[in-house]
Amino acid sequence: MHFTQAIARLPADTCGAGQTTAQLGAPDVAKSNQQFLAYVNALLQLGLKVTVLPAAPAFPDAHFVEDTAVVMPELAVITHPGAPSRQGEVETIAPVLAGFRPLVQMSNRGHLDGGDVLLVDRQFFIGLTSRTDEAGIGEFAAAVEPHGYRVTAIEVSAGLHLKSIVNYVGRNTLLLTEDYRQHPAFSAFNIVVIPEEEAYAGNTLWINDTLLTPQGYPYTLAQLEKLAMPIIQLNTSEFKKMDGGLTCLSLRF
C-alpha cells in the first residue's frame, strides 16, 4: 500500500481537557504543537501531501483524527466514536474526505473508533474495546464487505484501542505485545513481540516502507531495525499523556 495523502489537525489549546486513562499529567500545549509539526514534516518527507485542519477547541481530542474515519481505496467510512464527547468531530471530517472518496456515514446504533481498525491488504482486524462495540463492527462490515474486504473482531483486554498494542509494520509482520502472540487471527503473520514496559511503542506506523516509531523504546527499536527498513523516531511525549500515538494523528490514504 502506497500512501499519497494524509489529513491531520492541529492540537487545540484545550487538548489537556481530552479523554485519557494515562496518569502522566497534562500535555504542554507548545510542545504538543512542536511534536505535531515534526510528525507532519515526517509525512511530507515520505512523499505525502498533508491537509492540515485548524484546531477545534470545542473538541480537545480532535487532533486524534484517526478515530473519526476509516479510509480505503473504494470509500471512506465516517465513524460513530465511542466517547460521546468526540462524536461531533465527524462533522468537520466528513466534508474534507468527501473531496477524496465516496462516504458511508455510520449511524448511532453502535460505536466504532478508527484507532481500533487495522487494515492489512483486504483484511480488517477490529478491536472490541470500550470505544468499539459489536454493533459498530457489524455496521462497518456491512459497508466494506461488498467491496471484497474481510472483517475479524479482536477482543482487547488492555489498551485503549487495538492499534495501541497491535500494528502492521510491513513484510507480513505484526508488532504486538505478549498477550497477542498466540492469537489465532494472527497465525499467518511473522510476529515481533515487545515487552509490556514498551507497550506504547506498539503504536508504530508503517508508511511507504518506512517506520515511524516513538522515541525512547530501545528494545522495540532494536527489533524494528532487524526489518531493514528506514526508521524515523519521533518524540510523542505529549500525545502519550492523552492516550495518543503516531497512528492516531492522521488519516492516511
C-alpha positions as CSV (number, residue, x, y, z in Angstrom):
1,M,0.0,0.0,0.0
2,H,1.4,3.3,-1.1
3,F,0.1,6.5,0.6
4,T,-0.1,9.8,-1.2
5,Q,-2.4,11.8,1.1
6,A,-2.9,12.5,4.8
7,I,-5.3,14.5,6.8
8,A,-4.2,15.9,10.2
9,R,-5.4,18.5,12.7
10,L,-3.5,21.0,14.8
11,P,-3.8,20.4,18.6
12,A,-6.0,22.9,20.3
13,D,-5.1,24.9,23.4
14,T,-7.7,22.8,25.2
15,C,-6.0,19.5,24.4
16,G,-5.3,18.8,28.1
17,A,-9.1,18.6,28.7
18,G,-9.5,15.5,26.5
19,Q,-10.1,11.8,27.3
20,T,-7.3,9.9,28.9
21,T,-6.5,6.9,31.1
22,A,-2.9,7.9,31.5
23,Q,-1.7,9.4,34.7
24,L,1.2,11.4,33.3
25,G,0.0,14.9,33.8
26,A,-1.4,17.4,31.4
27,P,0.2,17.9,28.0
28,D,2.2,21.0,27.3
29,V,0.4,22.9,24.5
30,A,3.6,24.4,23.0
31,K,5.4,21.0,23.0
32,S,2.3,19.3,21.6
33,N,2.4,21.7,18.6
34,Q,6.1,21.2,18.1
35,Q,5.7,17.4,18.1
36,F,2.7,17.6,15.8
37,L,4.7,19.7,13.3
38,A,7.6,17.3,13.4
39,Y,5.1,14.5,12.7
40,V,3.7,16.4,9.7
41,N,7.2,17.1,8.4
42,A,7.9,13.3,8.5
43,L,4.8,12.6,6.4
44,L,5.9,15.3,3.9
45,Q,9.4,13.7,3.8
46,L,7.8,10.4,2.8
47,G,6.0,12.0,-0.1
48,L,2.6,12.6,1.2
49,K,0.5,15.7,0.6
50,V,-0.8,16.7,4.1
51,T,-4.1,18.5,4.6
52,V,-3.7,20.2,8.0
53,L,-7.1,21.2,9.5
54,P,-7.4,24.1,12.0
55,A,-7.6,23.3,15.8
56,A,-11.0,22.6,17.2
57,P,-11.0,23.9,20.7
58,A,-14.5,22.6,21.4
59,F,-13.2,19.1,20.9
60,P,-10.0,18.6,22.9
61,D,-9.2,15.2,21.3
62,A,-9.9,16.3,17.7
63,H,-6.2,16.2,16.7
64,F,-6.5,12.4,17.0
65,V,-8.3,12.4,13.7
66,E,-7.8,8.6,13.0
67,D,-10.8,7.8,15.2
68,T,-13.3,9.7,13.0
69,A,-13.0,7.8,9.8
70,V,-11.6,4.7,8.0
71,V,-10.3,5.3,4.5
72,M,-9.7,2.7,1.8
73,P,-9.4,3.0,-2.0
74,E,-13.1,2.5,-2.7
75,L,-14.7,4.6,0.1
76,A,-14.3,6.3,3.4
77,V,-16.4,5.2,6.4
78,I,-17.3,8.1,8.8
79,T,-17.4,6.5,12.2
80,H,-19.5,7.0,15.3
81,P,-16.9,7.3,18.0
82,G,-17.3,5.6,21.3
83,A,-16.7,8.6,23.5
84,P,-19.7,10.9,23.5
85,S,-17.5,14.0,23.8
86,R,-15.9,13.1,20.5
87,Q,-18.9,12.3,18.3
88,G,-19.2,15.9,17.0
89,E,-15.7,15.7,15.5
90,V,-17.0,13.7,12.5
91,E,-19.0,16.7,11.2
92,T,-15.8,18.5,10.2
93,I,-14.0,15.5,8.9
94,A,-16.8,14.3,6.5
95,P,-16.7,17.3,4.2
96,V,-12.9,17.1,3.8
97,L,-13.0,13.4,3.0
98,A,-15.8,13.9,0.6
99,G,-13.3,15.5,-1.7
100,F,-11.3,12.3,-1.9
101,R,-13.8,9.3,-1.5
102,P,-17.4,8.4,-1.6
103,L,-18.6,8.4,2.0
104,V,-20.6,6.0,4.2
105,Q,-21.8,7.5,7.4
106,M,-22.3,5.2,10.3
107,S,-25.5,5.5,12.3
108,N,-25.7,6.0,16.1
109,R,-26.8,2.4,16.7
110,G,-23.2,1.3,17.5
111,H,-19.8,2.7,18.1
112,L,-16.5,2.4,16.3
113,D,-13.2,4.3,16.7
114,G,-10.7,4.3,13.8
115,G,-8.0,3.5,16.3
116,D,-9.5,0.1,16.6
117,V,-9.3,-0.6,12.9
118,L,-6.2,-2.3,11.4
119,L,-6.2,-3.0,7.7
120,V,-3.8,-5.5,6.2
121,D,-4.3,-6.0,2.4
122,R,-8.0,-6.9,2.2
123,Q,-8.4,-7.9,5.9
124,F,-9.7,-5.7,8.6
125,F,-8.9,-6.6,12.2
126,I,-11.2,-4.5,14.5
127,G,-10.8,-4.3,18.3
128,L,-13.7,-4.9,20.6
129,T,-13.0,-2.2,23.2
130,S,-14.6,0.4,25.4
131,R,-14.8,2.6,22.3
132,T,-15.9,0.0,19.6
133,D,-18.7,-2.5,20.1
134,E,-20.2,-5.4,18.2
135,A,-23.0,-3.3,16.7
136,G,-20.4,-0.8,15.3
137,I,-18.3,-3.6,13.9
138,G,-21.4,-5.2,12.2
139,E,-22.3,-1.9,10.6
140,F,-18.8,-1.3,9.4
141,A,-18.6,-4.8,8.0
142,A,-21.8,-4.3,6.0
143,A,-20.3,-1.2,4.4
144,V,-16.9,-2.8,3.4
145,E,-17.6,-6.5,2.7
146,P,-19.4,-5.8,-0.6
147,H,-16.0,-4.3,-1.7
148,G,-14.2,-7.6,-1.1
149,Y,-12.9,-6.9,2.5
150,R,-13.0,-9.4,5.3
151,V,-13.6,-8.3,8.9
152,T,-12.4,-10.0,12.1
153,A,-13.2,-8.8,15.6
154,I,-10.4,-9.0,18.2
155,E,-11.2,-8.7,21.9
156,V,-8.9,-6.2,23.5
157,S,-8.5,-6.7,27.2
158,A,-5.8,-4.0,27.8
159,G,-5.1,-0.8,26.0
160,L,-7.4,1.9,24.7
161,H,-7.5,0.7,21.1
162,L,-6.4,-2.3,19.1
163,K,-3.7,-0.2,17.4
164,S,-2.4,0.9,20.8
165,I,-0.8,-2.6,21.0
166,V,-1.0,-4.3,17.6
167,N,0.2,-2.8,14.3
168,Y,1.3,-4.0,10.9
169,V,4.9,-3.0,10.1
170,G,5.2,-4.4,6.6
171,R,6.9,-7.6,5.4
172,N,4.0,-9.7,6.6
173,T,4.9,-8.7,10.1
174,L,2.9,-7.6,13.2
175,L,4.3,-5.7,16.1
176,L,2.4,-6.7,19.2
177,T,2.5,-7.4,23.0
178,E,2.9,-10.9,24.5
179,D,-0.9,-11.2,25.2
180,Y,-1.5,-11.4,21.4
181,R,1.4,-13.6,20.4
182,Q,-0.7,-16.8,20.1
183,H,-3.9,-15.1,18.8
184,P,-5.3,-17.4,16.1
185,A,-6.3,-14.4,13.9
186,F,-2.6,-13.5,13.6
187,S,-1.2,-17.0,12.9
188,A,-0.3,-16.3,9.3
189,F,2.0,-13.4,10.2
190,N,5.5,-13.0,11.4
191,I,5.4,-11.7,14.9
192,V,7.6,-9.2,16.7
193,V,6.8,-9.3,20.4
194,I,7.6,-6.2,22.6
195,P,7.8,-6.3,26.4
196,E,4.9,-4.8,28.4
197,E,7.1,-1.9,29.6
198,E,7.5,-0.8,26.0
199,A,3.8,-1.5,25.0
200,Y,3.4,2.1,23.9
201,A,5.9,1.5,21.1
202,G,3.4,-1.0,19.7
203,N,1.9,2.1,18.1
204,T,4.5,2.2,15.3
205,L,3.3,3.5,11.9
206,W,4.3,1.8,8.6
207,I,4.1,4.2,5.8
208,N,5.6,3.9,2.3
209,D,8.1,1.2,3.5
210,T,9.4,3.4,6.3
211,L,8.6,3.0,10.0
212,L,7.7,5.9,12.3
213,T,8.2,4.9,15.9
214,P,8.1,6.8,19.2
215,Q,11.4,7.7,20.8
216,G,12.6,6.1,24.0
217,Y,11.9,2.4,23.5
218,P,15.3,0.7,22.8
219,Y,14.2,-2.9,22.8
220,T,11.5,-2.2,20.2
221,L,13.8,-0.1,18.1
222,A,16.3,-3.0,18.0
223,Q,13.6,-5.4,16.8
224,L,12.4,-3.0,14.2
225,E,16.0,-2.4,12.9
226,K,16.0,-6.2,12.0
227,L,13.3,-5.5,9.4
228,A,15.9,-3.5,7.4
229,M,13.6,-0.5,6.7
230,P,14.3,3.2,7.2
231,I,13.1,4.3,10.7
232,I,12.1,7.7,11.9
233,Q,11.9,8.2,15.6
234,L,9.6,10.9,16.8
235,N,9.0,12.4,20.2
236,T,5.4,11.8,21.2
237,S,5.6,12.5,25.0
238,E,2.7,15.0,25.0
239,F,0.4,12.7,23.0
240,K,1.1,9.8,25.2
241,K,-0.3,11.8,28.1
242,M,-3.6,11.7,26.3
243,D,-3.5,8.1,25.2
244,G,-2.5,9.1,21.7
245,G,0.2,7.8,19.4
246,L,1.6,8.0,15.9
247,T,-1.3,6.3,14.1
248,C,-3.8,8.5,15.9
249,L,-2.6,11.8,14.5
250,S,-3.5,11.3,10.8
251,L,-5.8,9.7,8.3
252,R,-3.6,8.2,5.5
253,F,-4.6,7.0,2.1
